[in-house]
Amino acid sequence: MESVNIEKIVEKYFEGTTTLQEEVILKTYFTLGNVAPHLQEYQLLFSYFATAQEESYTKSIQLIPKQSQRKNRYWMSIVASIALLTCMFVGKQQYDEYQQQQEVERLFAELSKGLRLLSTNLQKGEQAVATLYTYEKAVQKITE
């Protein structure tokens, strides 16, 4: 009967649902030495927990004092200011280059429009000159 109860508590222990009293029951059962044969595999585990609980660290621990937060904030604010100024400078340069590119594209569009207008007028003039040459040839044939 007792081993069945212990088996249930061991299952609950591995599921993580045991109470403190149940863990004390397991600890005492497995450390006393009178363990059922099918539960002996858990005896090493619980005996390890018992010995590990008794261990203690005897060396002294040296604590290194932290640097003052004020000093860190001072340097971080300087670094952040430099980063912000650098970003603003680079951003301004990129914006100016973009504006120049937009201006160049606008001027190119105006120049293209003017050249198309000039080309159209030259074609009209060329047609008018061709008409004049045709008229002049006709007059020369008549006068000859």
C-alpha positions in Angstrom: 0.0 0.0 0.0 2.8 2.4 0.9 4.7 1.8 -2.3 1.5 2.6 -4.4 1.2 5.9 -2.5 4.9 6.7 -3.0 4.5 5.9 -6.8 1.6 8.4 -7.0 3.6 11.0 -5.2 6.7 10.4 -7.4 4.5 10.9 -10.5 3.1 14.1 -9.1 6.8 15.1 -8.2 7.9 14.7 -11.9 4.8 16.6 -13.1 5.6 19.4 -10.6 2.4 19.3 -8.7 3.6 18.0 -5.3 3.2 20.0 -2.0 6.0 20.6 0.4 4.7 17.8 2.8 4.7 15.3 -0.1 8.2 16.2 -1.0 9.3 15.7 2.6 7.6 12.3 2.5 9.5 11.4 -0.6 12.8 12.6 0.9 12.4 10.6 4.1 11.3 7.5 2.2 14.2 7.4 -0.2 16.9 8.4 2.4 15.9 5.8 5.0 17.1 3.0 2.8 14.0 0.7 2.9 13.0 1.3 -0.7 10.9 -1.0 -2.9 12.9 -2.6 -5.7 11.0 -1.0 -8.5 11.6 2.5 -7.0 15.3 2.1 -6.3 16.2 4.0 -9.5 14.8 7.2 -7.8 16.8 6.6 -4.6 20.0 8.1 -6.1 18.2 11.2 -7.2 16.6 12.0 -3.8 19.8 11.1 -1.9 21.7 13.5 -4.2 19.2 16.2 -3.3 19.7 15.5 0.4 23.5 15.8 0.1 23.3 18.8 -2.1 21.1 20.6 0.3 23.8 20.3 3.0 26.6 21.7 0.8 27.6 25.3 1.3 30.0 27.7 -0.4 32.7 28.9 2.0 34.8 31.2 -0.1 34.3 34.9 0.1 32.7 36.6 -2.8 34.3 39.8 -4.0 31.8 42.4 -5.2 33.1 45.0 -7.7 31.4 48.3 -7.1 29.5 49.6 -10.1 30.5 52.8 -11.9 28.3 55.6 -11.0 25.2 55.8 -13.1 25.7 59.5 -13.5 29.0 59.0 -15.3 27.4 56.5 -17.6 24.6 58.9 -18.4 27.0 61.7 -19.1 28.9 59.7 -21.7 25.7 58.2 -23.2 24.3 61.7 -23.6 27.4 62.8 -25.4 27.4 59.8 -27.7 23.7 60.3 -28.4 24.2 64.0 -29.2 27.0 63.1 -31.6 24.9 60.4 -33.3 22.0 62.8 -33.6 24.1 65.6 -35.1 25.7 63.1 -37.5 22.3 61.9 -38.6 21.0 65.4 -39.1 24.1 66.4 -41.2 23.9 63.3 -43.4 20.1 63.7 -43.8 20.5 67.4 -44.8 23.1 66.4 -47.4 20.8 63.7 -48.8 17.9 66.1 -48.8 19.9 68.8 -50.7 21.0 66.2 -53.3 17.4 65.2 -53.7 16.3 68.8 -54.2 19.1 69.3 -56.8 18.1 66.2 -58.6 14.5 67.4 -58.7 15.6 70.8 -60.0 17.7 69.2 -62.7 14.8 67.0 -63.8 12.4 70.0 -63.9 14.9 72.0 -66.0 15.4 69.0 -68.3 11.6 68.7 -68.8 11.4 72.4 -69.6 14.3 72.2 -72.1 12.8 69.1 -73.7 9.5 71.0 -74.1 11.3 74.0 -75.6 13.2 71.8 -78.0 10.1 70.0 -79.1 8.4 73.4 -79.8 11.5 74.6 -81.7 11.5 71.3 -83.7 7.8 71.7 -84.5 8.3 75.3 -85.7 11.4 74.3 -87.8 9.3 71.6 -89.5 6.6 74.2 -90.3 9.3 76.5 -91.7 10.8 73.6 -93.7 7.4 72.9 -95.2 6.9 76.5 -96.0 10.4 76.7 -97.7 9.5 73.5 -99.7 6.3 75.1 -100.8 8.3 78.2 -101.9 10.7 76.1 -103.9 7.8 74.3 -105.6 6.3 77.7 -106.4 9.6 79.1 -107.7 10.2 76.1 -109.9 6.7 76.5 -111.3 7.4 80.3 -112.0 10.7 79.4 -113.7 9.0 76.9 -116.0 6.4 79.4 -116.9 9.0 82.1 -117.6 11.1 79.9 -119.7 
